[in-house]
Amino acid sequence: MDLEKPPAGPPTQPPVREPEGCLVVAIRLPVRIVVLVLVLPVRMGWDALVVVGRFLRDTVLRPLGRALLWLGKALFVLPLIGLWRYVVVPSGRALGWLVQVLLVVPVVWSYRYVLTPVGHGVAWLARGIGTGLAWVHARVLTPVGHAGRWLLKGIGAVLAAVGVGAYTAVAWLVRYLVVVPARWVHRWILAPVGRAIAWCARGVWRLLTLLVTGIGVVLYWTARILVVLPVLALWRWVLAPVGRFLAVVAREVGEALGHAWRIAGRISRAVGRFLGTLFRWVFVEPVRWAYLTVLTPVGHLVRDAVLRPAARAARSVGRATRQTLAAARETARQARADVRRMLFGESREREPVGRREPSGGETRTLGRSTTALTKD
């Protein structure tokens, strides 16, 4: 019986399976029979272990766990709570108070009344020094710098006027002794030699490219003919069919395992119910019948004929014993009183003391006061 409602909507169609061949049908039946024969003892053993485990869980492990939980709470949790509540928290509060009194308050006092005034004084001194340095820079260093710059400009102008002719001569010599020969050497010697070397390098590169391409093509076709085509043929004509066959066998074995597990569960349930019914009719019902028809009347008879008269007799014996002990205690008390009277004489009776409270027998009237404050 399902406890959850199926979702509203159109009924879902079962997945349509592809048509199966005769090989699959021929493999399925023997595989399922063999798997059922192998799985049935395992499922029955598993169900027996489940029943034993549930019985142990309900009768042994759960009470043991509760007892261990209570014991752990009594031995660890409650002592730790008491330690935290009555030791750690008061110690922490006392330590916090000590830190505040011995460290925080002195630090705050020293910061407020020592460091802050000293800092203000240092800041005022630094501002004074900065103001003095700014005055020196503006009134002394800046005029000196302007004067030095004017002097350097004058010296540079003089040197420039003197060195123009020398610079022109040096430039003419460098041009005709260095630049012109270097340009001729580059144009008529280095450039042709570089072009020849580049042409030779391009030819060598093309030759190497052709050689490498030819060797690659030869190796490609050799590997294709000797390795790829045999591996492809092996995969296509051997491994793929074998894999499909093994996949079919594995799928059928898996479905057979599931089917056999469900059938074995039903068989195990039926066997369990049969054994439970057999145990009930062989052991429980005879014990119940014997308890209801034999032991209960015998117990009632024993209770009414033996136990209740014995209880009444025991109560009467106890009552007589208590009365005898009370009489003996009273006799002993009287004997002690007689012995004390013979040895020490009669004891004087105490004189009655007038009570200020009204007696119980007197009634309050209009002509007489009976209160404790106005009584005569």
C-alpha positions as CSV (number, residue, x, y, z in Angstrom):
1,M,0.0,0.0,0.0
2,D,1.5,3.3,-1.2
3,L,1.4,6.1,1.4
4,E,2.2,8.8,-1.2
5,K,-0.1,9.9,-3.9
6,P,1.1,9.5,-7.5
7,P,1.8,12.8,-9.2
8,A,-1.2,14.2,-11.1
9,G,-1.0,14.1,-14.9
10,P,-1.2,11.7,-17.7
11,P,0.0,8.1,-17.0
12,T,3.7,7.7,-17.9
13,Q,4.3,5.1,-20.6
14,P,6.9,2.5,-19.8
15,P,10.1,2.8,-21.9
16,V,9.9,1.0,-25.1
17,R,12.8,-1.5,-25.3
18,E,14.4,-2.5,-28.5
19,P,13.5,-5.9,-29.9
20,E,15.8,-8.5,-28.5
21,G,17.4,-11.4,-30.4
22,C,17.1,-15.1,-29.8
23,L,20.6,-15.1,-28.2
24,V,19.4,-12.7,-25.5
25,V,16.3,-14.8,-24.8
26,A,18.3,-18.0,-24.8
27,I,20.8,-16.5,-22.3
28,R,18.2,-14.9,-20.0
29,L,16.3,-18.0,-18.6
30,P,19.3,-20.2,-17.5
31,V,21.1,-17.1,-16.1
32,R,18.1,-16.2,-14.0
33,I,17.7,-19.8,-12.8
34,V,21.4,-20.0,-11.8
35,V,21.4,-16.6,-10.2
36,L,18.2,-17.4,-8.2
37,V,19.8,-20.6,-6.9
38,L,22.9,-18.7,-5.9
39,V,21.1,-15.6,-4.5
40,L,18.3,-17.4,-2.5
41,P,20.6,-18.6,0.4
42,V,22.3,-15.2,0.5
43,R,18.9,-13.3,0.7
44,M,17.6,-15.7,3.4
45,G,20.8,-15.2,5.4
46,W,20.6,-11.5,4.9
47,D,17.0,-11.4,6.1
48,A,17.9,-13.6,9.1
49,L,20.7,-11.2,10.0
50,V,18.3,-8.2,9.6
51,V,15.9,-9.8,12.0
52,V,18.6,-10.6,14.5
53,G,20.1,-7.2,14.1
54,R,16.7,-5.5,14.8
55,F,16.1,-7.7,17.8
56,L,19.6,-6.9,19.2
57,R,19.0,-3.2,18.4
58,D,15.7,-3.1,20.2
59,T,16.6,-5.3,23.2
60,V,20.3,-4.8,23.8
61,L,21.9,-1.9,21.8
62,R,19.3,0.8,22.4
63,P,19.0,0.2,26.2
64,L,22.8,-0.1,26.4
65,G,23.1,3.2,24.4
66,R,20.7,5.0,26.7
67,A,22.6,3.7,29.7
68,L,25.9,4.8,28.2
69,L,24.4,8.1,27.3
70,W,23.2,8.6,30.9
71,L,26.5,7.4,32.3
72,G,28.4,9.8,30.0
73,K,26.2,12.6,31.0
74,A,26.6,11.9,34.7
75,L,30.4,11.4,34.4
76,F,31.4,14.0,31.9
77,V,28.6,16.5,31.0
78,L,27.4,17.4,34.5
79,P,30.9,17.7,36.0
80,L,32.0,19.9,33.0
81,I,28.9,22.1,33.4
82,G,29.6,22.4,37.2
83,L,33.3,23.1,36.5
84,W,32.3,25.8,33.9
85,R,29.6,27.3,36.1
86,Y,31.3,27.3,39.4
87,V,35.0,27.4,38.6
88,V,35.8,28.8,35.2
89,V,33.2,31.6,35.1
90,P,34.1,33.0,38.5
91,S,37.8,32.6,37.8
92,G,37.3,34.4,34.5
93,R,35.4,37.2,36.1
94,A,38.0,37.6,38.9
95,L,40.8,37.5,36.3
96,G,39.0,40.1,34.2
97,W,38.6,42.3,37.2
98,L,42.3,42.0,38.1
99,V,43.3,42.8,34.5
100,Q,41.1,45.8,34.5
101,V,42.4,47.0,37.8
102,L,46.0,46.2,37.3
103,L,46.5,46.9,33.6
104,V,43.7,48.7,31.9
105,V,43.2,51.5,34.5
106,P,46.9,52.3,34.8
107,V,47.3,52.3,31.0
108,V,44.3,54.6,30.5
109,W,45.6,56.9,33.3
110,S,49.1,57.0,31.8
111,Y,47.7,57.7,28.3
112,R,45.4,60.4,29.5
113,Y,47.7,62.2,32.0
114,V,51.2,61.4,30.7
115,L,51.4,60.5,27.0
116,T,48.8,62.9,25.8
117,P,50.4,66.0,27.3
118,V,53.9,64.8,26.1
119,G,52.5,64.3,22.6
120,H,51.0,67.7,22.5
121,G,54.3,69.2,23.6
122,V,56.2,67.3,21.0
123,A,53.7,68.3,18.3
124,W,54.0,72.0,19.3
125,L,57.9,71.7,19.2
126,A,57.7,70.0,15.7
127,R,55.4,72.7,14.4
128,G,57.9,75.4,15.7
129,I,60.8,73.6,14.0
130,G,58.9,73.3,10.8
131,T,58.0,77.0,10.8
132,G,61.7,77.9,11.3
133,L,62.8,75.6,8.5
134,A,60.2,77.1,6.2
135,W,61.4,80.6,7.0
136,V,65.0,79.6,6.3
137,H,64.0,78.0,3.0
138,A,62.0,81.0,1.9
139,R,64.3,83.8,3.1
140,V,67.8,82.2,2.7
141,L,68.0,79.2,0.4
142,T,65.6,80.4,-2.3
143,P,67.5,83.7,-3.0
144,V,70.8,81.8,-2.9
145,G,69.5,79.2,-5.4
146,H,68.2,81.9,-7.8
147,A,71.6,83.7,-7.7
148,G,73.5,80.4,-8.4
149,R,71.2,79.6,-11.4
150,W,71.8,83.1,-12.9
151,L,75.6,82.6,-12.5
152,L,75.5,79.2,-14.2
153,K,73.4,80.5,-17.1
154,G,76.1,83.2,-17.7
155,I,78.9,80.7,-17.6
156,G,77.1,78.3,-20.0
157,A,76.5,81.2,-22.6
158,V,80.2,82.0,-22.6
159,L,81.2,78.4,-23.0
160,A,78.7,77.9,-25.9
161,A,80.1,80.9,-27.8
162,V,83.6,79.6,-27.5
163,G,82.9,75.9,-28.5
164,V,80.8,76.4,-31.7
165,G,83.9,76.4,-34.1
166,A,85.5,73.4,-32.4
167,Y,82.2,71.4,-32.7
168,T,82.0,72.1,-36.4
169,A,85.5,70.9,-37.1
170,V,85.1,67.7,-35.1
171,A,81.8,67.0,-36.9
172,W,83.4,67.4,-40.4
173,L,86.3,65.0,-39.4
174,V,83.9,62.4,-38.0
175,R,81.7,62.5,-41.2
176,Y,84.6,62.0,-43.7
177,L,86.8,59.7,-41.7
178,V,84.2,57.4,-40.1
179,V,80.6,57.7,-41.5
180,V,81.4,57.8,-45.3
181,P,83.8,54.7,-45.2
182,A,81.4,52.8,-43.0
183,R,78.5,53.5,-45.4
184,W,80.6,52.4,-48.4
185,V,81.6,49.1,-46.7
186,H,78.0,48.3,-45.8
187,R,76.7,49.1,-49.3
188,W,79.3,47.2,-51.4
189,I,80.6,44.4,-49.1
190,L,78.3,43.5,-46.2
191,A,74.9,43.8,-48.0
192,P,75.9,41.5,-50.9
193,V,77.4,39.0,-48.6
194,G,74.3,39.0,-46.3
195,R,72.0,38.5,-49.3
196,A,74.1,35.5,-50.5
197,I,74.0,34.0,-47.0
198,A,70.2,34.5,-46.8
199,W,69.7,32.9,-50.2
200,C,71.8,29.8,-49.2
201,A,69.9,29.6,-45.9
202,R,66.5,29.6,-47.7
203,G,67.6,26.9,-50.1
204,V,68.9,24.7,-47.2
205,W,65.6,25.3,-45.3
206,R,63.5,24.3,-48.4
207,L,65.7,21.2,-48.9
208,L,65.3,20.2,-45.2
209,T,61.5,20.9,-45.4
210,L,61.2,18.6,-48.4
211,L,63.2,15.8,-46.7
212,V,61.2,16.1,-43.5
213,T,57.9,16.1,-45.4
214,G,58.9,13.0,-47.4
215,I,60.1,11.2,-44.3
216,G,56.8,12.1,-42.4
217,V,54.7,10.9,-45.3
218,V,56.6,7.6,-45.5
219,L,56.3,7.1,-41.7
220,Y,52.6,8.1,-41.7
221,W,51.7,5.5,-44.4
222,T,53.9,2.9,-42.8
223,A,52.3,3.4,-39.4
224,R,48.8,3.5,-41.0
225,I,49.4,0.2,-42.8
226,L,51.3,-1.6,-40.1
227,V,49.5,-0.3,-37.0
228,V,46.3,1.7,-37.5
229,L,44.5,-0.5,-40.0
230,P,45.2,-3.8,-38.0
231,V,44.1,-2.1,-34.8
232,L,41.0,-0.7,-36.5
233,A,40.2,-4.1,-37.9
234,L,40.7,-5.7,-34.5
235,W,38.5,-3.2,-32.9
236,R,35.7,-3.4,-35.5
237,W,35.6,-7.1,-36.1
238,V,36.8,-8.6,-32.7
239,L,36.6,-6.2,-29.7
240,A,33.4,-4.5,-30.6
241,P,31.3,-7.7,-31.0
242,V,32.9,-9.3,-27.9
243,G,32.2,-6.1,-26.0
244,R,28.6,-6.0,-27.1
245,F,28.2,-9.7,-26.1
246,L,29.8,-9.0,-22.7
247,A,27.6,-6.0,-22.3
248,V,24.5,-8.1,-23.0
249,V,25.7,-10.8,-20.6
250,A,26.5,-8.2,-17.9
251,R,23.1,-6.5,-18.4
252,E,21.3,-9.8,-18.2
253,V,23.3,-10.8,-15.1
254,G,22.4,-7.5,-13.5
255,E,18.7,-7.8,-14.3
256,A,18.8,-11.4,-13.2
257,L,20.4,-10.4,-9.9
258,G,17.7,-7.8,-9.3
259,H,14.9,-10.2,-10.3
260,A,16.4,-13.0,-8.2
261,W,16.9,-10.7,-5.2
262,R,13.2,-9.7,-5.3
263,I,12.0,-13.3,-5.8
264,A,14.3,-14.5,-3.0
265,G,12.9,-11.7,-0.8
266,R,9.4,-13.0,-1.4
267,I,10.5,-16.6,-0.8
268,S,12.4,-15.6,2.4
269,R,9.3,-13.6,3.6
270,A,7.1,-16.7,3.0
271,V,9.5,-19.0,4.7
272,G,9.8,-16.5,7.7
273,R,6.0,-16.3,8.0
274,F,5.8,-20.1,7.8
275,L,8.4,-20.5,10.5
276,G,6.7,-17.8,12.6
277,T,3.3,-19.5,12.3
278,L,4.9,-22.9,13.0
279,F,6.6,-21.4,16.1
280,R,3.4,-19.9,17.2
281,W,1.3,-23.1,16.9
282,V,4.1,-25.4,18.2
283,F,5.2,-23.2,21.2
284,V,3.3,-20.0,21.8
285,E,-0.3,-21.4,21.5
286,P,0.4,-24.5,23.8
287,V,2.0,-22.2,26.4
288,R,-0.8,-19.7,26.1
289,W,-3.4,-22.6,26.4
290,A,-1.5,-24.1,29.4
291,Y,-1.3,-20.6,31.0
292,L,-5.0,-19.8,30.6
293,T,-6.5,-23.3,31.2
294,V,-4.1,-24.8,33.8
295,L,-1.8,-22.3,35.4
296,T,-4.4,-19.5,35.9
297,P,-7.0,-21.7,37.7
298,V,-4.3,-23.4,39.8
299,G,-2.9,-20.0,40.7
300,H,-6.3,-18.7,41.7
301,L,-6.9,-21.9,43.8
302,V,-3.5,-21.5,45.5
303,R,-4.2,-17.8,46.1
304,D,-7.7,-18.4,47.5
305,A,-6.9,-21.6,49.5
306,V,-3.4,-21.1,50.6
307,L,-2.0,-17.6,50.2
308,R,-4.9,-15.5,51.5
309,P,-5.5,-17.7,54.6
310,A,-1.7,-17.7,55.3
311,A,-1.7,-13.9,54.9
312,R,-4.7,-13.5,57.3
313,A,-3.0,-15.8,59.8
314,A,0.3,-13.9,59.5
315,R,-1.6,-10.6,60.0
316,S,-3.4,-12.0,63.1
317,V,-0.1,-13.4,64.5
318,G,1.5,-10.0,63.9
319,R,-1.4,-8.2,65.6
320,A,-1.2,-10.6,68.6
321,T,2.6,-10.1,68.7
322,R,2.2,-6.3,68.7
323,Q,-0.4,-6.5,71.5
324,T,1.8,-8.8,73.6
325,L,4.8,-6.5,73.1
326,A,2.7,-3.5,74.0
327,A,1.5,-5.2,77.2
328,A,5.1,-6.2,78.0
329,R,6.3,-2.6,77.5
330,E,3.4,-1.3,79.7
331,T,4.2,-3.9,82.4
332,A,7.9,-2.9,82.3
333,R,7.0,0.8,82.5
334,Q,4.8,0.2,85.6
335,A,7.6,-1.9,87.2
336,R,10.1,0.9,86.7
337,A,7.6,3.4,88.1
338,D,7.1,1.2,91.2
339,V,10.8,0.7,91.8
340,R,11.4,4.5,91.4
341,R,8.5,5.2,93.9
342,M,10.0,2.8,96.4
343,L,13.5,4.2,96.1
344,F,12.8,7.9,95.9
345,G,9.3,8.3,97.2
346,E,6.3,10.1,95.6
347,S,7.1,13.1,93.4
348,R,5.5,16.4,94.3
349,E,2.8,17.5,92.0
350,R,3.3,21.0,90.5
351,E,1.0,23.7,91.7
352,P,-1.4,24.9,89.0
353,V,-0.6,28.3,87.6
354,G,-3.4,30.8,86.9
355,R,-3.9,31.1,83.2
356,R,-4.7,34.4,81.7
357,E,-6.5,32.8,78.8
358,P,-10.2,32.0,79.3
359,S,-11.0,28.4,79.9
360,G,-12.7,26.3,77.3
361,G,-15.9,25.8,79.4
362,E,-16.5,29.5,80.2
363,T,-18.6,31.5,77.8
364,R,-18.4,35.2,77.1
365,T,-21.2,37.3,78.6
366,L,-22.2,41.0,78.5
367,G,-21.4,41.6,82.2
368,R,-18.0,39.9,82.4
369,S,-14.8,40.5,80.4
370,T,-13.0,37.4,79.2
371,T,-10.1,38.9,77.3
372,A,-6.5,38.4,78.4
373,L,-6.0,42.2,78.9
374,T,-9.1,43.1,80.8
375,K,-9.7,40.0,82.9
376,D,-9.9,40.5,86.7
